[in-house]
Every structure is written in structure tokens, then in C-alpha cells.
Amino acid sequence: MMAREGRPERQEELAKASSSVEGEYRKLEELKRSEARFRTLVEHAADAFFFIDSEGRVLDVNQRACDSLGYTRGELVGMSVAEFADRTPEQVREVLEQLDPEEELSVEGRHVRKDGSGFPVEVRIGFLDEGGRKVWIAVARDITGRKETEEALRASEERFAAIFRSAMDAIVIVDSELRISMFNQAAERVFKCTAAEVLGNSFREFLCSDSRAVLDQCVRAVQRAESRYCYLWSPEGLTALRADGESVPVEATVSLVEVGEQRLYAIILRDINDRKRSEAELQRLHEEMVYLQQELDSTHGYGEIVGTAPPMKSVYEAIEKVAATDSTVLITGETGTGKELVARAIHAASWRKDKVLVRVNCATLPAGLIESELFGHEKGAFTGATSRKIGRFELANGGTIFLDEIGDIPLDLQNKLLRVLQEGEFERLGDSQTRKVDVRVIAATNRELADAIDEGLFRSDLFYRLNVFPIGVPALRERKKDIPLLVKHLVMKYGVKLGKNIESIPQAAMTALMAYDWPGNVRELENVIERAVILTSGAEFELCERLTASASAGPSRIPTLEEIERDHITRVLEATGWRVRGDAGAAALLGLKPTTLEARMKKLGVERKR
């Protein structure tokens, strides 16, 4: 009877035991699932995970640890941390033993890859108790990028500090209340005090009252974000105060400098005392130059030109009229009359006077290079063009170009020159790009261009484009009244140049110079005077030339035909600078072939004296 009654109780106990087993089983399954999730998270983590025992050996790692060190998982498991952590085994064990189980340790170190290369890491180490077994978890992060950023920032700060210290201008960094936080060496020189003496003080102490108001206004403008930069200016100028109370004129700027959340202001100042003194001296020298130039013009003529004879006055009037325009000018006249001086005078009196005057002698440039000289060329445009070259027209942009001996320019180049005159554009040799220039053109020639046009050597349309405003320069024989003035000017010029004090010019010498016709014009006269000054030994000018014979009362004898020929050839050669060939050479002036003239020079014994 009792056995039958106990049977339900036994069944109830069995049911409870079964339920308990099922609960434990579910907990075990959940734990397994939790561990699987943990393993998955660790395996795919961006940081390297190392599971380490108390001896400092690796129990397990994730894939990131393998990738970062270059080892396989099998190679890392069982390996001592000391082999890749750049530490000794004793140091590793010491770190693990001192670790508090309740805390996490964070250190920076260095890991070494399998190939021997290293990289900086930040390591966080924690403690894990696995059923009584001590396991340490080390999570390592590669901080190479952060270290590079920190190094770049440090280098940048060092560069800034070096620039701040060595800047020529005074730099003062202030806060929103204008209290000084930085003060460079230049500021110490300007204000005559050290940075240590002024840090924390108000910068207003270093400005006069008017300048303080200007500074406050600029800082307020920057604070309102109207601008991050402001130039300090007042009609009367800014005045700073040195530590000793001395005032000094300055110019300054204020700019915003944001350091984190802090807004600072950089005040850069420059002592302009030296500049003001230089500007005053330049102004004085300019006024002196203008005065002396006016004196020279009123005494000797126009600009560098010397002469007061009526023919020259007409030239001065023409220069004055055309200089104010941009019209093309054609200057004509014999060799040696001073055509280049007329061109310089026109440029000096024009609105382009502050720009360059570029001179080109078309007669002296080789025919194959004149286009390159005028318009430039690109690298490789022709044999020998090893680099790009800017032509004379580009060089003269904004100014004036003087084309001397324009009659000698090759016919095939005249069309390109005409285009520049008409349209102000051209192309460099070897380049298809069209370039624009703004150039005032002045040309000169000693040839009759009308004859060259008839001979087919000069384009008529180019002549008419050049001949907008012609100026004829008279020959010296047409203005002999100017010879005494020219002689005195040249004697003084070469006397100073050669270090000689020539006080007087004998009347006989002046008479001889006046009587001569000067086929080489002023250039020949200048050569004669220079030679005479060289030969003069005292305070009185000595003219040691055959010119004196033409001024004597009567010839002592009649010269032979050979002497006359030798003398005439010598004078023409001297007038042309002993140039035999070319349109401006002696052969052309004498109407001879160059070979014929050279043969006569040899026969007559005509040689240039060195």
C-alpha cells in the first residue's frame, strides 16, 4: 500500500531533475554561442589580439595579429611575446605580474615583424580568469600614422618657432584683451625690451593714443569676422612707443590666429624710419636731377643733344611735339649726326619714359639671326637654338624700341615688321602662338629709302607706316655755329673720363675745327677730340691733327694727289669707325667696292693706329 503511494512522488522528482538538466544544457549552449560571438568579434577586429599565459607565451591570436607581424597563427602560438615586442622575457613577465586584475594597463611600445622591420604600437593589457587559469589579453594598435602626424606637427611647430624667432618684422601675439602672449626677437629690437619683461602686459602700452584707437577698431573688425586680416592705417601714420618712451613710425597688420578654441591675434609691425629717410633722400635726388637736367637742356639743347643753331632748334621743336604721342617716328640724317640721341630724347620726353628703351642696330645683325633678335625663338626652332629666347619687341613691351639703320632690314622680314607696326602682334620663331605687344617704334636711317623702294629693296607700305612723323637731323657742316659748344662739351667730357684738367682751347685749334667740313659729322668730331685729349699733356688743349692745315693762312706747299687721297680715305675711315664694308661703311661712302678700297689702303699705307 505504501509503495503504491510513493510512486507519484518519484515521478515528480524525476521531472524536476530532467528540467534542471535541460536548463543547464541551455545555459551551456548559450555560453557556447556567446563564446562563438566573442571569437568572431575578436577574429574580425581591426586591432591585433594576443592571449598570453603567465610565462609570457602566446596562447592564441586573431588574424589581425598575424597580418601585422607577418607570422602565421601556428608560428605565433607558443612564441614568447619578447620575440616580437622588442622586450626581454624578464621584462614581459614583470609587466604581467605587476598588473592589477581589476585594472587595465595602457603602454606604448614597438613590435617587430618577421622580416625585421618595426612599427610603433599602443598596447592595452587586461586580465582574464578562465576557471582558475590566468590569461592576459593584449590588444595592440598600429600607431604609425599617429606618430607620423605627431612628428609632422612637431616639425611644423619647430619651423614656426624658427620663423617666428628669425623674422625681420616684429611679431606680437595677443589675446582678445590684447595681452601679450608671444614676442619675437625683432619685436625686442623694435621696442627695446625683452619678451620676459612684457609677456602678460597689454600691447596698448606700446602704442600712442591715436594708434591704440586704430588697433582696437581693427581687432573689433576681425572679431566680427568681417575679415581674418586687417591693415592698420591712419592718414597721419601709426606711431609705436619703445620701452624707453621713444616714439617710432611703424606700419602694421592684424590677423586672426585660432589655436583650438582660443582666438589669438598676430600683430606684425615694421619700423619704417629707414624707409622714410630713404624716400626723402630719393625725392631730394630726383628734384636735384630734374633741376640739373633743366639746366643742361637750357644750356646745351634738348636732353643729351648739344647745339643751339637754328637747324637744331627745329629738331627740338619736332621732338617736343611728337614725344607726347605714340606716333611712329622716322629719323633721317647722315652717319654720325646723332640720330640715336634724338630717339633717346623722344623716349625721355614721352609717357613711356619710366619703361625701357631697347636699341636694335639692323645693320650689324646677321641676316639669319635678325628675325630671332627682333621676335625671339623657341628651343629647337633652328640649329643652335638650345633654349627659348625673348625677342627685342617683347623686351620693349610697354616702352620704346629704336630700330637703327632700318634700311638694312631684309626684305623677307619687312612683312613681319609691318604686322607688328599695324596690329601689335607677332609669333616667335618655332611657335604658332600669337603674342601682343604695346611698343612705340622709332626708326632711323642714313639711306634714301625712296631709292631703295625703286630698287625693290624696301616695301613702300612699310615706309609709309614708318614715315608717320619724319625728323631730319642736320649734318654738322650745316650747323657749324654749334662746333665751339660741341668742342667745349667734348673736351670736358673726355678730360673728366681720362683724368685730365684742360682749362683752355687755343683759338687756332678752334678755327681749324670750324674750317673743316666733317664728313663723319659729330661722331668724327668726337673721335678727333678724344684723340686730342689723350695727346694733350698740359692745361691747354692740343689739336694734333692735319685739320690745322685747312685753317692756316695759306698752304706751305701743294700736297700731292696721293697725299690728298690718303688723307681723305683716312678721314672717312675714322668717321665710320674704320668700318670698310656695309651700307654705312667707308667703301659705300667713297663709292668704291670694298675690295677696291682695301687694295688702295694697302697701296697708300693707310692703317688704323692702335
C-alpha positions as semicolon CSV with decimal commas, in nm:
position;residue;x (nm);y (nm);z (nm)
1;M;0,000;0,000;0,000
2;M;0,285;0,240;0,088
3;A;0,479;0,153;-0,231
4;R;0,189;0,242;-0,446
5;E;0,154;0,581;-0,272
6;G;0,525;0,672;-0,329
7;R;0,527;0,617;-0,698
8;P;0,388;0,968;-0,793
9;E;0,646;1,140;-0,571
10;R;0,925;0,960;-0,751
11;Q;0,789;1,074;-1,083
12;E;0,780;1,432;-0,964
13;E;1,145;1,416;-0,857
14;L;1,243;1,275;-1,190
15;A;1,058;1,554;-1,372
16;K;1,240;1,820;-1,165
17;A;1,578;1,659;-1,234
18;S;1,505;1,647;-1,605
19;S;1,403;2,013;-1,608
20;S;1,725;2,110;-1,428
21;V;1,940;1,919;-1,680
22;E;1,762;2,091;-1,967
23;G;1,826;2,433;-1,807
24;E;2,194;2,361;-1,763
25;Y;2,211;2,237;-2,118
26;R;2,050;2,560;-2,244
27;K;2,296;2,765;-2,038
28;L;2,584;2,567;-2,184
29;E;2,454;2,623;-2,537
30;E;2,413;2,995;-2,471
31;L;2,766;3,009;-2,333
32;K;2,895;2,836;-2,642
33;R;2,706;3,078;-2,861
34;S;2,843;3,372;-2,659
35;E;3,197;3,241;-2,693
36;A;3,145;3,195;-3,065
37;R;3,025;3,553;-3,097
38;F;3,326;3,671;-2,893
39;R;3,560;3,468;-3,113
40;T;3,401;3,613;-3,424
41;L;3,435;3,968;-3,295
42;V;3,797;3,912;-3,195
43;E;3,882;3,740;-3,522
44;H;3,748;4,029;-3,730
45;A;3,866;4,311;-3,504
46;A;4,077;4,592;-3,654
47;D;4,327;4,566;-3,368
48;A;4,565;4,277;-3,300
49;F;4,455;4,047;-3,010
50;F;4,708;3,835;-2,817
51;F;4,606;3,582;-2,545
52;I;4,911;3,534;-2,319
53;D;4,989;3,298;-2,030
54;S;5,175;3,384;-1,709
55;E;5,511;3,295;-1,871
56;G;5,458;3,548;-2,144
57;R;5,387;3,296;-2,418
58;V;5,117;3,335;-2,680
59;L;4,813;3,109;-2,632
60;D;4,612;3,240;-2,926
61;V;4,588;3,538;-3,165
62;N;4,344;3,682;-3,416
63;Q;4,402;3,729;-3,788
64;R;4,496;4,095;-3,747
65;A;4,788;3,996;-3,523
66;C;4,912;3,756;-3,792
67;D;4,878;4,019;-4,063
68;S;5,052;4,293;-3,864
69;L;5,355;4,076;-3,770
70;G;5,382;3,866;-4,085
71;Y;5,360;3,531;-3,898
72;T;5,104;3,251;-3,934
73;R;4,881;3,164;-3,639
74;G;5,072;2,840;-3,595
75;E;5,402;3,031;-3,573
76;L;5,272;3,278;-3,317
77;V;5,104;3,027;-3,082
78;G;5,366;2,920;-2,827
79;M;5,601;3,206;-2,918
80;S;5,731;3,430;-2,640
81;V;5,593;3,784;-2,656
82;A;5,952;3,905;-2,608
83;E;6,037;3,785;-2,962
84;F;5,817;4,048;-3,130
85;A;5,751;4,303;-2,853
86;D;6,110;4,436;-2,851
87;R;6,149;4,346;-2,483
88;T;6,330;4,077;-2,281
89;P;6,132;3,780;-2,140
90;E;6,203;3,907;-1,787
91;Q;6,054;4,247;-1,871
92;V;5,741;4,081;-2,014
93;R;5,687;3,864;-1,705
94;E;5,746;4,164;-1,477
95;V;5,474;4,361;-1,655
96;L;5,227;4,071;-1,633
97;E;5,299;4,005;-1,264
98;Q;5,250;4,370;-1,166
99;L;4,921;4,402;-1,349
100;D;4,624;4,453;-1,115
101;P;4,340;4,213;-1,215
102;E;4,091;4,492;-1,156
103;E;4,271;4,744;-1,383
104;E;4,377;4,780;-1,745
105;L;4,730;4,884;-1,839
106;S;4,798;5,102;-2,145
107;V;5,155;5,138;-2,278
108;E;5,330;5,241;-2,598
109;G;5,596;5,021;-2,747
110;R;5,733;4,872;-3,063
111;H;5,655;4,549;-3,245
112;V;5,899;4,377;-3,478
113;R;5,773;4,196;-3,786
114;K;5,902;3,864;-3,910
115;D;6,111;4,046;-4,175
116;G;6,283;4,253;-3,906
117;S;6,104;4,582;-3,969
118;G;5,945;4,758;-3,676
119;F;5,647;4,983;-3,611
120;P;5,511;5,174;-3,310
121;V;5,210;5,034;-3,123
122;E;4,979;5,127;-2,840
123;V;4,901;4,819;-2,623
124;R;4,615;4,776;-2,372
125;I;4,661;4,476;-2,139
126;G;4,379;4,320;-1,932
127;F;4,338;4,012;-1,707
128;L;4,109;3,717;-1,771
129;D;4,042;3,426;-1,528
130;E;3,948;3,107;-1,714
131;G;3,846;2,864;-1,448
132;G;4,143;2,937;-1,225
133;R;4,385;2,970;-1,516
134;K;4,536;3,320;-1,556
135;V;4,518;3,457;-1,908
136;W;4,620;3,806;-2,016
137;I;4,463;3,976;-2,319
138;A;4,684;4,229;-2,501
139;V;4,519;4,446;-2,768
140;A;4,776;4,619;-2,992
141;R;4,706;4,904;-3,232
142;D;4,949;5,020;-3,504
143;I;5,004;5,394;-3,437
144;T;5,244;5,463;-3,725
145;G;5,004;5,718;-3,879
146;R;4,954;5,894;-3,548
147;K;5,328;5,909;-3,484
148;E;5,388;6,049;-3,832
149;T;5,121;6,312;-3,769
150;E;5,274;6,397;-3,433
151;E;5,621;6,420;-3,590
152;A;5,489;6,641;-3,870
153;L;5,317;6,861;-3,615
154;R;5,635;6,881;-3,407
155;A;5,841;6,970;-3,715
156;S;5,582;7,228;-3,814
157;E;5,591;7,379;-3,468
158;E;5,971;7,391;-3,481
159;R;5,963;7,559;-3,824
160;F;5,708;7,810;-3,700
161;A;5,919;7,880;-3,393
162;A;6,228;7,928;-3,610
163;I;6,044;8,162;-3,846
164;F;5,891;8,346;-3,553
165;R;6,232;8,393;-3,393
166;S;6,419;8,492;-3,710
167;A;6,154;8,711;-3,880
168;M;6,280;9,057;-3,973
169;D;5,947;9,215;-3,877
170;A;5,831;9,246;-3,519
171;I;5,564;8,981;-3,443
172;V;5,349;9,010;-3,131
173;I;5,078;8,751;-3,048
174;V;4,799;8,885;-2,823
175;D;4,471;8,752;-2,684
176;S;4,127;8,912;-2,719
177;E;4,216;9,155;-2,438
178;L;4,539;9,247;-2,622
179;R;4,755;9,086;-2,355
180;I;5,091;8,977;-2,499
181;S;5,149;8,600;-2,516
182;M;5,439;8,587;-2,765
183;F;5,707;8,842;-2,852
184;N;5,977;8,765;-3,112
185;Q;6,337;8,889;-3,128
186;A;6,260;9,155;-3,387
187;A;5,994;9,293;-3,152
188;E;6,255;9,304;-2,876
189;R;6,478;9,515;-3,104
190;V;6,197;9,748;-3,211
191;F;6,058;9,808;-2,862
192;K;6,394;9,780;-2,680
193;C;6,281;9,528;-2,419
194;T;6,285;9,151;-2,369
195;A;5,993;8,912;-2,411
196;A;6,018;8,812;-2,044
197;E;5,958;9,174;-1,942
198;V;5,635;9,218;-2,139
199;L;5,456;8,879;-2,150
200;G;5,110;8,923;-1,999
201;N;5,117;9,302;-2,035
202;S;4,874;9,492;-2,257
203;F;5,009;9,573;-2,600
204;R;4,833;9,911;-2,582
205;E;5,129;10,029;-2,373
206;F;5,340;10,022;-2,690
207;L;5,114;10,250;-2,899
208;C;5,031;10,619;-2,880
209;S;4,666;10,710;-2,812
210;D;4,565;10,757;-3,179
211;S;4,725;10,430;-3,284
212;R;4,552;10,245;-2,996
213;A;4,215;10,350;-3,136
214;V;4,314;10,222;-3,482
215;L;4,427;9,889;-3,334
216;D;4,104;9,849;-3,133
217;Q;3,900;9,917;-3,446
218;C;4,091;9,654;-3,646
219;V;4,063;9,390;-3,373
220;R;3,687;9,450;-3,347
221;A;3,656;9,409;-3,725
222;V;3,843;9,077;-3,708
223;Q;3,636;8,964;-3,406
224;R;3,314;9,034;-3,601
225;A;3,450;8,804;-3,872
226;E;3,444;9,089;-4,123
227;S;3,794;8,980;-4,221
228;R;4,066;8,749;-4,090
229;Y;4,323;9,011;-4,186
230;C;4,330;9,387;-4,138
231;Y;4,587;9,651;-4,231
232;L;4,641;9,915;-3,964
233;W;4,638;10,256;-4,127
234;S;4,571;10,615;-4,039
235;P;4,619;10,930;-4,250
236;E;4,884;11,059;-4,011
237;G;5,056;10,719;-3,987
238;L;5,097;10,485;-3,692
239;T;5,329;10,563;-3,403
240;A;5,465;10,300;-3,166
241;L;5,632;10,364;-2,830
242;R;5,951;10,192;-2,725
243;A;6,004;10,079;-2,367
244;D;6,216;10,391;-2,304
245;G;5,935;10,620;-2,424
246;E;6,086;10,698;-2,767
247;S;5,831;10,712;-3,049
248;V;5,887;10,539;-3,382
249;P;5,677;10,538;-3,705
250;V;5,552;10,190;-3,798
251;E;5,325;10,008;-4,039
252;A;5,132;9,706;-3,913
253;T;4,878;9,434;-3,984
254;V;4,645;9,233;-3,758
255;S;4,538;8,878;-3,843
256;L;4,333;8,614;-3,661
257;V;4,511;8,303;-3,529
258;E;4,292;8,021;-3,396
259;V;4,459;7,774;-3,160
260;G;4,199;7,512;-3,069
261;E;3,910;7,703;-2,914
262;Q;4,128;8,007;-2,840
263;R;4,126;8,312;-3,067
264;L;4,458;8,497;-3,077
265;Y;4,571;8,791;-3,290
266;A;4,904;8,826;-3,467
267;I;5,025;9,186;-3,489
268;I;5,312;9,229;-3,736
269;L;5,493;9,564;-3,725
270;R;5,775;9,719;-3,924
271;D;5,989;10,015;-3,826
272;I;5,970;10,247;-4,128
273;N;6,219;10,507;-4,011
274;D;6,485;10,386;-4,255
275;R;6,237;10,372;-4,542
276;K;6,115;10,725;-4,473
277;R;6,473;10,850;-4,472
278;S;6,542;10,666;-4,799
279;E;6,226;10,804;-4,960
280;A;6,319;11,156;-4,854
281;E;6,670;11,112;-4,996
282;L;6,534;10,970;-5,321
283;Q;6,294;11,262;-5,352
284;R;6,580;11,504;-5,294
285;L;6,797;11,332;-5,554
286;H;6,508;11,327;-5,801
287;E;6,449;11,700;-5,760
288;E;6,821;11,763;-5,796
289;M;6,832;11,553;-6,113
290;V;6,534;11,740;-6,261
291;Y;6,699;12,072;-6,184
292;L;7,033;11,968;-6,336
293;Q;6,856;11,826;-6,639
294;Q;6,673;12,153;-6,690
295;E;7,000;12,339;-6,658
296;L;7,164;12,108;-6,911
297;D;6,873;12,142;-7,152
298;S;6,870;12,519;-7,133
299;T;7,247;12,538;-7,185
300;H;7,319;12,272;-7,440
301;G;6,995;12,186;-7,611
302;Y;6,749;11,901;-7,575
303;G;6,840;11,611;-7,348
304;E;7,178;11,463;-7,446
305;I;7,187;11,663;-7,768
306;V;7,428;11,959;-7,775
307;G;7,354;12,250;-8,005
308;T;7,168;12,581;-8,036
309;A;7,195;12,651;-8,410
310;P;6,863;12,719;-8,592
311;P;6,859;12,375;-8,766
312;M;6,880;12,208;-8,425
313;K;6,603;12,423;-8,279
314;S;6,373;12,279;-8,546
315;V;6,471;11,930;-8,429
316;Y;6,393;12,022;-8,066
317;E;6,051;12,153;-8,164
318;A;5,975;11,831;-8,355
319;I;6,084;11,619;-8,055
320;E;5,861;11,816;-7,819
321;K;5,558;11,782;-8,047
322;V;5,586;11,409;-8,120
323;A;5,705;11,289;-7,778
324;A;5,362;11,326;-7,621
325;T;5,209;11,094;-7,882
326;D;5,259;10,727;-7,965
327;S;5,317;10,800;-8,334
328;T;5,592;10,616;-8,519
329;V;5,893;10,837;-8,594
330;L;6,144;10,806;-8,879
331;I;6,473;10,987;-8,812
332;T;6,689;11,055;-9,115
333;G;7,035;11,201;-9,148
334;E;7,394;11,124;-9,241
335;T;7,609;10,884;-9,045
336;G;7,729;11,031;-8,717
337;T;7,472;11,311;-8,687
338;G;7,323;11,182;-8,360
339;K;7,005;11,008;-8,470
340;E;7,012;10,780;-8,166
341;L;7,029;11,082;-7,935
342;V;6,713;11,217;-8,098
343;A;6,541;10,879;-8,037
344;R;6,650;10,884;-7,673
345;A;6,521;11,239;-7,632
346;I;6,179;11,140;-7,773
347;H;6,159;10,844;-7,534
348;A;6,272;11,052;-7,235
349;A;6,002;11,313;-7,301
350;S;5,723;11,058;-7,356
351;W;5,485;10,897;-7,106
352;R;5,683;10,574;-7,158
353;K;6,000;10,725;-7,008
354;D;5,983;10,501;-6,700
355;K;5,990;10,193;-6,923
356;V;6,281;10,053;-7,120
357;L;6,422;10,190;-7,446
358;V;6,553;9,895;-7,649
359;R;6,800;9,969;-7,930
360;V;6,849;9,741;-8,231
361;N;7,111;9,811;-8,499
362;C;6,970;9,633;-8,802
363;A;7,296;9,679;-8,995
364;T;7,511;9,483;-8,751
365;L;7,283;9,180;-8,706
366;P;7,350;8,879;-8,933
367;A;7,068;8,828;-9,182
368;G;7,000;8,479;-9,046
369;L;6,958;8,597;-8,687
370;I;6,777;8,929;-8,719
371;E;6,430;8,769;-8,701
372;S;6,526;8,583;-8,384
373;E;6,669;8,902;-8,233
374;L;6,355;9,101;-8,306
375;F;6,085;8,845;-8,232
376;G;6,258;8,570;-8,029
377;H;6,255;8,194;-8,080
378;E;6,158;7,870;-7,909
379;K;6,403;7,597;-7,813
380;G;6,489;7,389;-8,119
381;A;6,349;7,642;-8,367
382;F;6,674;7,619;-8,565
383;T;7,022;7,474;-8,531
384;G;7,186;7,630;-8,228
385;A;6,859;7,731;-8,060
386;T;6,934;7,544;-7,736
387;S;6,693;7,747;-7,523
388;R;6,397;7,983;-7,551
389;K;6,483;8,346;-7,622
390;I;6,270;8,657;-7,575
391;G;6,298;8,898;-7,868
392;R;6,360;9,272;-7,857
393;F;5,994;9,357;-7,918
394;E;5,884;9,154;-7,613
395;L;6,164;9,311;-7,412
396;A;6,042;9,657;-7,509
397;N;5,677;9,586;-7,422
398;G;5,532;9,897;-7,260
399;G;5,834;10,102;-7,367
400;T;6,008;10,209;-7,688
401;I;6,210;10,023;-7,949
402;F;6,466;10,208;-8,162
403;L;6,536;10,039;-8,496
404;D;6,861;10,195;-8,615
405;E;6,963;10,155;-8,981
406;I;6,614;10,031;-9,069
407;G;6,706;10,039;-9,437
408;D;6,926;9,733;-9,387
409;I;6,647;9,503;-9,267
410;P;6,600;9,206;-9,507
411;L;6,309;9,227;-9,748
412;D;6,161;8,892;-9,637
413;L;6,136;9,016;-9,278
414;Q;5,973;9,350;-9,360
415;N;5,623;9,198;-9,378
416;K;5,651;9,067;-9,021
417;L;5,774;9,406;-8,903
418;L;5,483;9,575;-9,080
419;R;5,240;9,346;-8,896
420;V;5,385;9,448;-8,559
421;L;5,354;9,814;-8,651
422;Q;4,995;9,780;-8,768
423;E;4,848;9,521;-8,528
424;G;5,098;9,496;-8,242
425;E;5,129;9,117;-8,274
426;F;5,382;8,856;-8,388
427;E;5,495;8,495;-8,337
428;R;5,829;8,372;-8,211
429;L;6,031;8,153;-8,443
430;G;5,920;7,794;-8,393
431;D;5,599;7,893;-8,212
432;S;5,246;7,928;-8,350
433;Q;5,116;8,132;-8,054
434;T;5,037;8,493;-8,142
435;R;5,174;8,745;-7,891
436;K;5,057;9,101;-7,837
437;V;5,290;9,390;-7,752
438;D;5,245;9,758;-7,680
439;V;5,558;9,924;-7,819
440;R;5,636;10,271;-7,950
441;V;5,856;10,239;-8,262
442;I;6,126;10,487;-8,361
443;A;6,332;10,408;-8,670
444;A;6,639;10,573;-8,818
445;T;6,831;10,551;-9,145
446;N;7,111;10,724;-9,333
447;R;6,985;10,585;-9,664
448;E;6,738;10,725;-9,911
449;L;6,453;10,481;-9,861
450;A;6,277;10,616;-10,170
451;D;6,568;10,486;-10,380
452;A;6,554;10,150;-10,200
453;I;6,181;10,128;-10,282
454;D;6,253;10,195;-10,651
455;E;6,518;9,922;-10,643
456;G;6,274;9,676;-10,487
457;L;6,476;9,651;-10,165
458;F;6,225;9,817;-9,933
459;R;5,846;9,784;-9,911
460;S;5,660;10,104;-9,981
461;D;5,381;10,019;-9,734
462;L;5,640;9,971;-9,459
463;F;5,800;10,306;-9,547
464;Y;5,468;10,488;-9,523
465;R;5,396;10,317;-9,189
466;L;5,736;10,428;-9,055
467;N;5,727;10,775;-9,203
468;V;5,433;10,897;-8,992
469;F;5,642;11,172;-8,835
470;P;5,978;11,229;-9,008
471;I;6,261;11,419;-8,836
472;G;6,571;11,516;-9,034
473;V;6,889;11,564;-8,834
474;P;7,120;11,822;-8,997
475;A;7,481;11,744;-9,081
476;L;7,747;11,916;-8,871
477;R;7,858;12,128;-9,169
478;E;7,504;12,270;-9,176
479;R;7,528;12,390;-8,815
480;K;7,888;12,498;-8,772
481;K;7,774;12,751;-8,516
482;D;7,745;12,457;-8,274
483;I;8,106;12,340;-8,320
484;P;8,255;12,557;-8,036
485;L;7,983;12,439;-7,798
486;L;8,038;12,078;-7,903
487;V;8,416;12,108;-7,871
488;K;8,396;12,251;-7,518
489;H;8,148;11,984;-7,417
490;L;8,360;11,700;-7,558
491;V;8,688;11,835;-7,417
492;M;8,529;11,849;-7,071
493;K;8,371;11,504;-7,114
494;Y;8,694;11,328;-7,213
495;G;8,902;11,535;-6,976
496;V;8,697;11,401;-6,686
497;K;8,700;11,049;-6,830
498;L;9,077;11,048;-6,876
499;G;9,158;11,235;-6,557
500;K;9,294;11,548;-6,726
501;N;9,233;11,911;-6,627
502;I;9,214;12,102;-6,956
503;E;9,142;12,466;-6,885
504;S;9,164;12,635;-7,229
505;I;9,123;12,573;-7,600
506;P;9,352;12,781;-7,829
507;Q;9,180;12,994;-8,090
508;A;9,393;12,840;-8,364
509;A;9,264;12,495;-8,277
510;M;8,904;12,616;-8,268
511;T;8,948;12,790;-8,606
512;A;9,085;12,471;-8,760
513;L;8,794;12,270;-8,622
514;M;8,545;12,528;-8,756
515;A;8,701;12,526;-9,103
516;Y;8,674;12,153;-9,152
517;D;8,362;12,011;-9,325
518;W;8,331;11,698;-9,105
519;P;8,205;11,433;-9,345
520;G;8,169;11,200;-9,047
521;N;7,968;11,464;-8,859
522;V;7,957;11,473;-8,477
523;R;8,091;11,119;-8,446
524;E;8,405;11,215;-8,636
525;L;8,441;11,531;-8,427
526;E;8,409;11,325;-8,110
527;N;8,682;11,085;-8,225
528;V;8,916;11,376;-8,310
529;I;8,859;11,543;-7,974
530;E;8,911;11,217;-7,781
531;R;9,243;11,155;-7,957
532;A;9,349;11,514;-7,895
533;V;9,264;11,494;-7,524
534;I;9,469;11,174;-7,498
535;L;9,768;11,352;-7,654
536;T;9,726;11,675;-7,456
537;S;9,989;11,692;-7,182
538;G;9,914;12,025;-7,014
539;A;9,625;12,251;-6,923
540;E;9,589;12,376;-7,283
541;F;9,408;12,166;-7,543
542;E;9,641;12,038;-7,818
543;L;9,497;11,952;-8,161
544;C;9,747;11,717;-8,323
545;E;9,559;11,656;-8,646
546;R;9,601;11,759;-9,011
547;L;9,284;11,960;-8,971
548;T;9,503;12,251;-8,866
549;A;9,632;12,282;-9,224
550;S;9,287;12,377;-9,357
551;A;9,269;12,670;-9,117
552;S;9,612;12,823;-9,187
553;A;9,657;13,144;-9,382
554;G;9,798;12,964;-9,679
555;P;9,943;12,625;-9,760
556;S;10,317;12,598;-9,736
557;R;10,310;12,361;-10,030
558;I;10,062;12,192;-10,259
559;P;10,002;11,831;-10,141
560;T;10,041;11,551;-10,393
561;L;9,739;11,360;-10,526
562;E;9,850;11,054;-10,329
563;E;9,863;11,256;-10,005
564;I;9,519;11,400;-10,070
565;E;9,379;11,053;-10,142
566;R;9,546;10,902;-9,832
567;D;9,420;11,187;-9,613
568;H;9,065;11,166;-9,744
569;I;9,043;10,786;-9,707
570;T;9,179;10,812;-9,353
571;R;8,921;11,074;-9,254
572;V;8,631;10,872;-9,394
573;L;8,755;10,558;-9,218
574;E;8,779;10,749;-8,891
575;A;8,426;10,881;-8,940
576;T;8,292;10,527;-8,987
577;G;8,490;10,380;-8,702
578;W;8,722;10,207;-8,955
579;R;8,433;10,008;-9,090
580;V;8,502;9,924;-9,458
581;R;8,204;9,712;-9,559
582;G;7,829;9,760;-9,534
583;D;7,593;10,039;-9,630
584;A;7,734;10,264;-9,360
585;G;8,094;10,161;-9,430
586;A;8,372;10,372;-9,584
587;A;8,356;10,189;-9,918
588;A;7,990;10,285;-9,965
589;L;8,059;10,649;-9,871
590;L;8,351;10,668;-10,118
591;G;8,154;10,494;-10,396
592;L;8,402;10,206;-10,417
593;K;8,386;9,832;-10,388
594;P;8,517;9,708;-10,053
595;T;8,792;9,506;-10,226
596;T;8,900;9,816;-10,426
597;L;8,916;10,028;-10,111
598;E;9,116;9,764;-9,926
599;A;9,364;9,748;-10,216
600;R;9,410;10,129;-10,214
601;M;9,454;10,129;-9,835
602;K;9,731;9,875;-9,871
603;K;9,896;10,070;-10,153
604;L;9,880;10,403;-9,967
605;G;9,983;10,254;-9,631
606;V;9,658;10,351;-9,458
607;E;9,646;10,161;-9,127
608;R;9,448;10,207;-8,809
609;K;9,669;10,325;-8,523
610;R;9,626;10,118;-8,208
